[in-house]
Amino acid sequence: MKAETDSNRTKVATPSGPPTIRPATVEDARTIATLIDLASEGLPHRIWKSHAPRGADPRHFGAEVAAGRSGNFSWRNVRLVQDRVFGKPPSQGFV
């Protein structure tokens, strides 16, 4: 990693080189559901809420959809950028 300096900012460590992109795994289902929901401005949450069992958390339902082996939102159709500092997708800090 190298440190970058801006005249008005503190030094920040940044990785050098291109980002690492990896295939998602079923363990990434919560992250995938969160990213899909963020990218779609909450529309999936509303859909999951209408399909989830009564009283169930729509986010858990969305993660179950992402954990499936088929369908458009399946983990099998996803690639994630690997965070070089923490070793996980950047969105996991928000989940």
Buried (B, 14 or more C-beta within 10 A) or exposed (E): EEEEEEEEEEEEEEEEEEEEEEEBEEEBBBBBBBBBBEEEEEEBBEBBBEEBEEEEEBBBBBBBBBBEEEEEBBBBEBEBEBBBEEEEBBBBEEE
